[in-house]
């Protein structure tokens, strides 16, 4: 008589081993204490053998029967089900040891020792966010170019083309490391060259390579020109607002206790109030400025006040960048915004947080009137971490 789910549930331990047959060699094994599991008795090469199918209720009655039928098919093909199970388990264990994620982390540990902590962090975050969830558990040697393409298309759909190209480059390095260590035969990432549109480069030049950003920050620190210009350059990468929004800043807009700068709607391009959370680095620069210009209205007063323009001109910081050796084709003041947008996206921050901090336009005019504080706790954390990241880039020679 075949077993039923009701009967199996009601079986309890009675101090003795119990075996309840379902037919075809399949039976429910019950320990003296009541633990249940599925087993199958069969003969192979003239010997009586036993196949362990799995514990109940993890393996239900229907699944146990399916496993029995699979074993019968193996026997018809002259395959020992127990040996096949051991081989499959060994293969799975080997695949797990050679998964893309395992190989990637091994590559990362080997080659990242000379990277800055910040670069290590955002490199790993990029893989953890964009690659590992979709093919991290796959054996690296069995991943195809088509499969990798599908994973990268997900990133492309977020309009993060620069991240796509960086992730593709890193995957290529990982595949080549797998080839060297005997776990893959070819670099499938190489097949995807030209599969994606070039990363967009706006008409306003920007520096976005981490090493070049570090060099820029060091040059800015070494600037020996006008005090207010030098501090405007130092704070610009930390707050990444537009030139007019920065040089026209007034002391009444700053709340040092709350660590916030609230730019009025009248000075914003989109005519919406904008909140800039201030990192400890930004506050330190503002404290310096307050000692010199705190008695006046403007944070960055004009070098020579002719009565018409009481603050620095919007082009003044750009001219200072050119004196530092940068051409218009290399960077503009707006390039600080592009720098932040690119690198924050690469670091894996939520795109909505970044867009809100950049004060980009809101299509819904009703919502726009209320969204200036949107994601403020998240943006506050992001801005603090961004400032720390920039300091790490600057300190890496």
Secondary structure, DSSP 8 states (H G I E B T S, - for coil): ----HHHHHH----SS-EEEEEETTEEEEE-TT--EEEEEEEEETTEEEEEEEEETTTS-HHHHHHHHHHHHHHHHTT--HHHHHHHHHHHHHHHHHTBHHHHHHHHHHHH-TTS-HHHHHHHHHHHHHHTHHHHTTSBGGG--HHHHHHHHHHHHTTT-HHHHHHHHHHHHHHHHHHHHTTS-SS-GGGGGTTSS------SS----SHHHHHHHHHHHHT--S-HHHHHHHHHHHHH---HHHHHT-BGGGEETTTTEEEE-GGGSTTSS-EEEE--HHHHHHHHHHHHHHTTSSBSSB-SS--SS--B--TTHHHHHHHHTT--TTT--TTHHHHHHHHHHHHTT--HHHHHHHTT---S-HHHHTTGGGTTHHHHHHHHHHHHHHHHHHHH--
